[in-house]
Amino acid sequence: MNFIKNNLANAITLGNLFSGCIGAVHLLLGDYQTTAICIILSLVLDFFDGFVARALKANSNLGTQLDSLADMVSFGLIPGLAMFKMLEPFGNEVLGMQLPFAIKYFGFLITLFSCLRLAIFNLDEDQKYYFKGLNTPSNTILIFGIYYFIETISLDFNKLNYILADMHVKGGILIFITILSSWLLISPIKMIAMKFKSMKLQDNYPKLALLIGAILILLIFKTVGIPLVILYYILISIIFQKQLK
């Protein structure tokens, strides 16, 4: 019984990793819908492994390290692969410049900074009731949400000329998103965490604002609103910087 109690949370974490592996494979195969399901499953398992560990009082250093290693695949590799897929049509040219390598590999900058963020998080003892920088699950939702939006509306980049001027501009925007996403992962900006220090209403205004705003965005924009929720999350976190501690 003690063996099950001590390792149940770790088993859930490994489930997160397994789901992430399947999601990464299907993303490479172009099956973005299966990847979306795997990301959702990984998000659920990532929440419940910590919940179960706290409920069973089975927190351990092994569990902490295992959680980060699983997240590295589910929320580090997958967003890098999603950007890789979005940059693939550009070959080695972006903003009119010929590069000595395929620009699609630049997408893995997100994976590298996700790894760095997870390592920093493990060593930072301040992030108990807030995140410092954008957490990797939120970043994955943002990047994959953009990819999913492009795929589900059945538009390729050539059909987006009525929105953007040319392929150079589109590639530049994706490069900008990659750099911004990478910076946000390790930025000093405090981000709201749904962890409650107290049940006092005044202590939870940022969380309530985030929750209400996210629900409204999803009701109005539905699937398209998923990456918009993350942008709103970043904005509302910046607004409530002083209250996050």
C-alpha positions as CSV (number, residue, x, y, z in Angstrom):
1,M,0.0,0.0,0.0
2,N,2.8,2.4,0.8
3,F,4.4,1.7,-2.5
4,I,1.2,2.7,-4.4
5,K,0.8,5.8,-2.2
6,N,4.4,6.9,-2.8
7,N,4.4,6.3,-6.5
8,L,0.8,7.1,-7.7
9,A,1.7,10.7,-8.4
10,N,4.8,9.6,-10.3
11,A,2.7,7.2,-12.4
12,I,0.4,10.1,-13.3
13,T,3.5,12.2,-14.3
14,L,4.7,9.3,-16.5
15,G,1.2,9.3,-18.1
16,N,1.8,13.0,-18.9
17,L,5.1,12.1,-20.6
18,F,3.5,9.2,-22.5
19,S,0.8,11.5,-23.8
20,G,3.3,14.1,-24.8
21,C,5.3,11.5,-26.8
22,I,2.2,10.5,-28.7
23,G,1.3,14.1,-29.3
24,A,4.8,14.9,-30.7
25,V,4.7,11.9,-33.1
26,H,1.2,12.9,-34.4
27,L,2.2,16.5,-34.8
28,L,5.1,15.4,-37.1
29,L,2.6,13.3,-39.0
30,G,0.3,16.3,-39.5
31,D,-2.4,14.9,-37.3
32,Y,-2.9,18.1,-35.3
33,Q,-6.3,17.0,-33.8
34,T,-4.7,14.0,-32.0
35,T,-1.9,16.3,-30.8
36,A,-4.5,18.7,-29.4
37,I,-6.1,15.8,-27.5
38,C,-2.8,14.7,-26.1
39,I,-1.9,18.3,-25.0
40,I,-5.3,18.5,-23.1
41,L,-4.6,15.1,-21.5
42,S,-1.1,16.1,-20.5
43,L,-2.5,19.4,-19.0
44,V,-5.0,17.4,-16.9
45,L,-2.3,14.8,-15.8
46,D,0.1,17.6,-15.0
47,F,-2.4,19.2,-12.7
48,F,-3.4,16.0,-11.0
49,D,0.1,14.6,-10.3
50,G,0.8,17.5,-8.0
51,F,-2.7,17.4,-6.5
52,V,-2.4,13.7,-5.7
53,A,1.1,14.1,-4.3
54,R,-0.1,16.8,-1.9
55,A,-3.3,14.9,-1.0
56,L,-1.3,11.7,-0.2
57,K,1.6,13.7,1.4
58,A,3.9,11.9,-1.1
59,N,5.9,14.9,-2.3
60,S,9.5,14.0,-3.2
61,N,12.5,15.4,-5.0
62,L,12.1,12.5,-7.4
63,G,8.6,13.6,-8.2
64,T,9.7,17.2,-8.8
65,Q,12.5,16.2,-11.2
66,L,10.2,13.7,-13.0
67,D,7.5,16.4,-13.4
68,S,10.0,18.7,-15.2
69,L,11.3,16.0,-17.4
70,A,7.8,15.0,-18.5
71,D,6.9,18.7,-19.1
72,M,10.0,19.1,-21.2
73,V,8.3,16.8,-23.8
74,S,4.7,17.7,-23.4
75,F,5.2,21.5,-23.0
76,G,8.7,22.0,-24.4
77,L,9.2,19.7,-27.4
78,I,5.6,20.0,-28.7
79,P,5.5,23.9,-29.0
80,G,8.9,23.8,-30.7
81,L,7.6,21.2,-33.2
82,A,4.5,23.3,-33.8
83,M,6.6,26.4,-34.7
84,F,8.9,24.1,-36.8
85,K,5.8,23.1,-38.8
86,M,4.7,26.7,-39.2
87,L,8.1,27.8,-40.4
88,E,8.6,24.9,-42.7
89,P,7.2,26.6,-45.9
90,F,9.8,29.3,-45.8
91,G,12.9,27.2,-46.7
92,N,16.0,29.3,-45.8
93,E,14.6,32.7,-46.6
94,V,13.0,35.2,-44.2
95,L,12.4,38.9,-44.6
96,G,14.2,38.8,-47.9
97,M,17.4,37.3,-46.4
98,Q,18.9,34.0,-47.4
99,L,20.1,32.0,-44.4
100,P,22.7,29.2,-44.5
101,F,20.2,26.9,-42.8
102,A,16.5,26.0,-43.0
103,I,14.5,28.6,-41.0
104,K,12.2,25.9,-39.7
105,Y,14.9,24.9,-37.2
106,F,14.6,28.3,-35.5
107,G,11.3,27.0,-34.0
108,F,13.3,24.9,-31.6
109,L,14.4,28.0,-29.8
110,I,11.2,27.6,-28.0
111,T,12.2,24.1,-26.9
112,L,15.6,25.3,-25.7
113,F,14.1,28.1,-23.6
114,S,11.4,25.8,-22.2
115,C,14.2,23.6,-20.9
116,L,15.9,26.6,-19.4
117,R,12.7,27.8,-17.8
118,L,12.0,24.4,-16.2
119,A,15.5,24.2,-14.8
120,I,15.2,27.8,-13.4
121,F,11.8,26.9,-11.9
122,N,13.2,23.9,-10.0
123,L,15.8,26.1,-8.4
124,D,13.6,29.1,-7.6
125,E,12.0,29.0,-4.2
126,D,10.0,32.2,-4.7
127,Q,7.5,30.9,-7.2
128,K,5.0,29.4,-4.7
129,Y,2.0,31.5,-5.4
130,Y,2.9,33.0,-8.7
131,F,5.0,32.2,-11.7
132,K,8.1,34.2,-12.8
133,G,7.8,34.2,-16.6
134,L,5.3,32.4,-18.7
135,N,4.9,28.8,-17.6
136,T,5.5,26.1,-20.2
137,P,1.9,24.8,-20.4
138,S,0.6,28.3,-21.1
139,N,3.3,28.8,-23.7
140,T,2.3,25.5,-25.4
141,I,-1.3,26.5,-25.5
142,L,-0.3,29.8,-27.1
143,I,2.0,28.4,-29.8
144,F,0.0,25.3,-30.6
145,G,-3.2,27.4,-30.5
146,I,-1.8,29.5,-33.4
147,Y,-0.9,26.4,-35.3
148,Y,-4.2,24.8,-34.6
149,F,-6.1,27.9,-35.8
150,I,-4.2,28.0,-39.1
151,E,-4.9,24.3,-39.7
152,T,-8.5,24.2,-38.6
153,I,-9.6,27.1,-40.9
154,S,-7.9,25.2,-43.7
155,L,-5.8,28.2,-44.9
156,D,-2.2,28.0,-45.9
157,F,0.1,30.9,-45.9
158,N,-0.5,31.7,-49.6
159,K,-4.2,32.3,-48.8
160,L,-3.5,34.8,-46.1
161,N,-2.4,37.5,-48.5
162,Y,-5.6,39.5,-47.7
163,I,-4.3,39.8,-44.1
164,L,-0.6,40.1,-44.6
165,A,1.4,41.6,-47.4
166,D,3.7,38.8,-48.4
167,M,5.5,35.6,-47.4
168,H,8.5,37.7,-46.0
169,V,6.2,39.5,-43.6
170,K,4.5,36.3,-42.5
171,G,7.9,34.6,-41.8
172,G,9.0,37.7,-39.9
173,I,5.9,37.6,-37.7
174,L,6.5,33.9,-36.9
175,I,10.2,34.6,-36.0
176,F,9.0,37.5,-33.8
177,I,6.5,35.2,-32.0
178,T,9.3,32.6,-31.5
179,I,11.6,35.2,-30.0
180,L,8.9,36.7,-27.8
181,S,7.7,33.3,-26.6
182,S,11.3,32.3,-25.7
183,W,11.9,35.5,-23.8
184,L,8.5,35.3,-22.0
185,L,9.5,31.9,-20.6
186,I,12.5,33.3,-18.7
187,S,11.3,36.9,-18.2
188,P,11.1,38.5,-14.8
189,I,7.4,39.3,-15.3
190,K,5.2,37.8,-12.5
191,M,2.4,35.6,-13.9
192,I,-0.8,34.6,-12.0
193,A,-0.8,31.1,-10.6
194,M,-4.1,29.5,-9.6
195,K,-2.7,28.7,-6.1
196,F,-4.5,30.2,-3.2
197,K,-2.6,31.7,-0.3
198,S,-5.8,32.6,1.4
199,M,-9.5,32.7,0.7
200,K,-9.9,36.4,1.2
201,L,-11.6,38.1,-1.8
202,Q,-9.0,40.9,-2.0
203,D,-6.2,38.5,-2.2
204,N,-7.7,36.7,-5.2
205,Y,-8.7,39.6,-7.5
206,P,-6.1,38.7,-10.1
207,K,-7.3,35.1,-10.3
208,L,-10.9,36.1,-10.5
209,A,-10.2,38.7,-13.3
210,L,-8.2,36.0,-15.2
211,L,-11.0,33.4,-14.8
212,I,-13.9,35.6,-15.7
213,G,-12.0,37.1,-18.7
214,A,-10.9,33.7,-20.0
215,I,-14.5,32.4,-19.9
216,L,-15.8,35.4,-21.7
217,I,-13.1,35.1,-24.4
218,L,-13.9,31.4,-25.0
219,L,-17.6,32.1,-25.1
220,I,-17.2,34.8,-27.7
221,F,-14.4,33.4,-29.9
222,K,-14.7,29.6,-29.1
223,T,-11.7,27.7,-30.4
224,V,-10.1,30.8,-31.9
225,G,-10.1,32.2,-28.4
226,I,-7.7,29.7,-27.0
227,P,-4.4,31.6,-27.9
228,L,-6.3,34.8,-27.1
229,V,-6.8,33.6,-23.5
230,I,-3.0,33.2,-23.1
231,L,-2.5,36.8,-24.4
232,Y,-5.1,38.0,-22.0
233,Y,-3.4,36.0,-19.2
234,I,-0.1,37.8,-19.9
235,L,-1.8,41.2,-20.0
236,I,-3.8,40.7,-16.8
237,S,-0.7,39.4,-15.1
238,I,1.2,42.6,-16.0
239,I,-1.7,44.7,-14.8
240,F,-1.7,43.0,-11.4
241,Q,2.1,42.8,-11.0
242,K,2.1,44.5,-7.6
243,Q,-0.5,42.2,-6.1
244,L,1.4,39.0,-7.1
245,K,3.6,37.9,-4.2
